[in-house]
Amino acid sequence: FQKHEFFVDMTCEGCSNAVTRVLHRLGGVNFDIDLPNKKVYIDSEHNVDTLLETLKKTGKNASYLGEKSAQ
């Protein structure tokens, strides 16, 4: 899987919980949320467009930052 990095305008736990909810609903994803830096790292077989559309369902501003090299 590719690990993708997204910016999501999250300001609180509620925001990150919304992100968690939509990603769980999508399924087939492993992810980490970095709330202080407003970033979400997603490991998935879904394409970037699908992931971005899913993140936008939270009502937050979201954008794709690029692939993250696996560490």
C-alpha positions as CSV (number, residue, x, y, z in Angstrom):
1,F,0.0,0.0,0.0
2,Q,1.0,3.6,-0.5
3,K,1.1,5.8,2.5
4,H,-0.5,9.2,1.7
5,E,-0.3,12.4,3.5
6,F,-3.3,14.8,3.7
7,F,-3.9,18.1,5.3
8,V,-7.3,18.3,7.1
9,D,-8.3,21.5,8.9
10,M,-8.9,19.9,12.3
11,T,-9.0,22.1,15.4
12,C,-10.2,19.7,18.1
13,E,-10.8,16.1,19.2
14,G,-14.3,16.3,17.6
15,C,-12.7,17.0,14.2
16,S,-10.3,14.1,14.5
17,N,-13.2,11.9,15.6
18,A,-15.1,12.9,12.5
19,V,-12.1,11.9,10.4
20,T,-11.9,8.6,12.2
21,R,-15.6,7.9,11.6
22,V,-15.5,8.6,7.8
23,L,-12.4,6.5,7.3
24,H,-13.8,3.6,9.3
25,R,-16.9,3.8,7.2
26,L,-14.8,3.6,4.0
27,G,-12.9,0.6,5.3
28,G,-9.6,-0.8,4.0
29,V,-7.5,1.9,5.6
30,N,-4.9,2.2,8.2
31,F,-4.3,5.7,9.4
32,D,-2.7,8.0,11.9
33,I,-4.0,11.5,12.8
34,D,-1.6,14.2,13.7
35,L,-4.0,16.8,15.2
36,P,-1.5,19.5,16.2
37,N,-0.1,19.6,12.6
38,K,-3.5,19.0,11.0
39,K,-2.3,16.0,9.1
40,V,-3.7,12.6,8.4
41,Y,-1.5,9.8,7.1
42,I,-3.4,7.0,5.3
43,D,-2.2,3.6,4.3
44,S,-4.7,2.2,1.8
45,E,-5.5,0.5,-1.5
46,H,-8.0,3.2,-2.3
47,N,-6.9,5.9,-4.7
48,V,-6.1,9.5,-3.6
49,D,-9.4,10.9,-5.1
50,T,-11.5,8.5,-3.1
51,L,-9.5,9.2,0.1
52,L,-9.8,13.0,-0.4
53,E,-13.5,12.8,-1.1
54,T,-13.9,10.7,2.1
55,L,-12.0,13.3,4.2
56,K,-14.1,16.1,2.7
57,K,-17.2,14.4,4.0
58,T,-16.2,15.7,7.5
59,G,-17.0,19.2,6.2
60,K,-13.4,20.2,6.9
61,N,-11.1,21.7,4.3
62,A,-8.8,18.8,3.1
63,S,-6.0,18.6,0.6
64,Y,-3.6,16.0,-0.6
65,L,0.0,16.7,0.3
66,G,1.7,13.7,-1.4
67,E,3.1,10.3,-0.8
68,K,4.9,9.6,2.4
69,S,7.9,7.2,2.1
70,A,7.4,4.2,4.3
71,Q,9.7,4.4,7.3
